[in-house]
């Protein structure tokens, strides 16, 4: 799909649009535009500078290519503030409203089923003084996001974002993942960061080289079954905005939920 994208300004020069491509199917943009159309009908919205299709395209360019609002405004022929309002104040909220909650995501699962739980860090632009956002594990600033996936790696639910220094187990408890899976007796496969979760969580044996052979085999089998969970984060970070977020930390959770809606629309990147 060809879209208007701009060349970054040099020395304060005027931004000029030029043709470029967006690596999403045309049908995918149409689906998002229909969600916006229904939203406009519900609010009885009057004339807009951009139609629903162009607004959907504007948002996807921002998420997929991590372009700034000044770049988006120049490329689509609108003011920077208008681009912000279309993306942040409207389209993201529409997408988030379609993202499932934890209990909704686990509906239909119960005893005999299993899921994979893992955490990742969304890198952010912060200075060393912003200690709550610094992850000792990853050696960088970021926001912690938890995911619950099916055994094949299909994401069921993404959590809200918490400061990067939050431990995965602490985050899983705070988001209610441990209790929700216990209530439904769902087996959970997780890495060593979740040791001590108890309930229905299963983690690798620690220091397995000092343990009998069967423990070592258990760890290998556990790693093999848990590996598909990484696909969810690969799909999430195929949207470049989440590879290095420049926005407010309060918006990252909203963006993650919006991208989850996009993933469930049928486009995994």
N, C-alpha and C positions, 0 to 999 in steps of 0.2 A: 504494500500500500504506500503510495506517495503522499507525503505530507509536507507542509511548509515548515521548515526548521531554519534557524538563523545561525550566522557565524558570530562568535563572541566579539563584543566591542573591543577595539584597541585604541587606547588613548582617548576614550570618551567619544569615539566616532559613532555615527548612526548605525544601528543594527540593521542588517539587510537579510531578508528571507531568501532561502534557496531550497530547491526540491530535495527531499530525502525520503528514506523509507522507514516504516515502523513494522517490526517483525511480529505483527499479530494479524490473524485473518480478518477479512472484511466482516464476516458474520459475527465475530466477537465484538467488534465496535458497534454493530447494529444492536446486539443484545443489551449492551450498556446504555445505548441511546434510548431503547424502549423503556428501560427502568427510569431514565430521566423524564421521558415523555409521560409516563404514569404519574411521576412525582409532580410534574407541572400541572397536569390535569387536576390532581387532588388539591393543589394549592391555588388553582385558577390563575396561574401565572400569565401575565401579559407578554407582549413582544419582548424578545431578547436580541442582543447583538449577534449571538451565535445560536444556531439551531441545536437540537438535541444531539444530532450526529457529530457536529463540530465540537460541542462541549464534551462529549464522550471521548473524542479523539484528543482534545486538549488534555484531559486528565490522564489518558493512557500514555501520551508523550511524556508528561511530567513523571509518572511512576516508572515507565519503562526505560526512559533515557536520562532521567535525573536532571532535566533542564530547569533553569531558574525561571521565576515568574516574569522577569524582564525579558528573557529570551522567548518565553511562550507568548507574551503579549505582542512582541514584535513579529513573531512568526504567524500569529493568527489575526493580526490587525486590531488588537484591543489594548486597553490600558493595563498596566501591571496590576493595579488594584482589582480590575475586572477579572483578570485571570485568576487572581487569588480567591476572589469570591466564588467564581465558578467551580474551582477545584476544591478548595478547603471548606468553604461554607456550605456547599451544596452537594457536589458529586460524591465526595468521600462520605458524607453523612448518609446519602442514599445507599451507597454500597455497604456501609457498616450495618445499616438496618436489616440487610439480608444475611449477615454473618450469623451462624448459629451460636448459641450459648453452650456451655459445657454439658449441662444436663440434656439439652436437645441433641447435641452431637453424639452422646452415648446412648440415646434411645434405640432400643432394639438389641443392645448388647447386654449380656448377662453371664451367668455362670457357664463356664466352658469356652467363653470367648477370651481373646487376649488382645491387648493393644501395646504400642510402643510409646514411651514417654521420653522426651529428651529436651535439652535446652540449647539455645544458641545466643550469640552476642551480635547485636546490630551495631556496628561501629558508628561513632558520632564524632563531631568536631568539638573537642573540649580540651582545656588546658590541664596541666598536671594538678593544679589546685582543686579541681573538681573531683575530690576523692570519692564521693559516693558512686560516681559513674566509672571508676577505674576498676577493671577486672584483673586481679592478680593472675588468674588462670590464663587469660588471653594476652596479658601485657598491653592492654589498650583500653581506651574509654569506650563505653557502649551501653546498650540497654539489653537486659536479659528478657528473652521471650521463650516460653515453654510451648511445646507442641504435643498433641496426642494424635497418633496415626494408627491406621489399620496395619495388619501384618505385612501388607504389600507396600507400605509407605505412603498410602493416600492420606493426606491430612484430614483429620476430623475436626480439630479445634486448635486455634492459636490463642494464647493468653494475652492479656494486656502487658505492656512493657514495664519492667521495673529497673531501677539503677543497676549498672553492670556488676557491682560488687556483690549483689544478692546471690547467695548460694542456690544451686538448682533445687536442692531438697527444701530449703526455706521457701522458695518460690512455689514449688509444687504444693506444699501445705497451704500457703497463703491463698493460692488460686482455687483450693478445694479439690484438687485432682486426687489426692490420696483418699479423702473421705468419699468422694463420688464413686471411685472404682471399688472401694471396700463395700459400699452400700449395695452395689450391683454384683459383687463377687466377680469382678473382671480381673483376670490375671494381667499384670503389668510387667513388661520387660524394660529395664532401665540400666544405665551404666553405674559405675562405682560412686558417682556423685550423689546417688540416691540411697546409699547404704544407711540403714537406720530408719527408713520409711515404714518398715514393717508392713502390716496389712496384707495386701495382695501383691506387693512389689517383689520382684525377683531381680537380684543384682549378681554380678560375678563374685566368685570367692576371692577374698583378698589374700595376697601372697600365696597364690595357688601352686607355685613351684615347690613350696614346702609341704604341700598337701598330697594325698594319694592320687594316683593316676585318674580315678574317676572324677575328681574335682577339676582337673585340668581339662578333661573331655567336656565336662559341663560348661566350663568357660568358653571353650571353642564353639560349642553348639549355641550357647547363649549369644555370643558375638555374631554368629551367622544369622540367627533369627532377628536380631536387633538391627542389623546393618541397613535394611530397607528404610528405616526411619530417617536416615540422612537424606533421602530423596525429597522429603517435605521441605527441608531447609534449602536444598538446591533449587527447588521450584520457587521458594519465597525470594531468594536472593538473585534469581534471574531478573527480577525487577530492580534496576540499578539504583533506584532511590534508597533501597535498603542495604546496599553494599557500603555506602558511606553517607549517612543521613546528615544533612546540613540544617534541618528544621529543628523546631523546639522539641525537647524530649517529651513534652506532653502530647505531641501529635504522632509520635512513632507508633504507639499502640493503635491509634485510629487507622494509620496507614496499613499496619499489619492486618487488621480486621478487614479493611477494604480489599487488600490483595487476596485474602482468603476467599472472599466472595468471588473475585475474578477467577481464582483457581477452580472453584466449584462450578463456574460457568462452563467449564470444559476446556480451558486453555491452560496448560501447565508450563508453557515456555520451553 
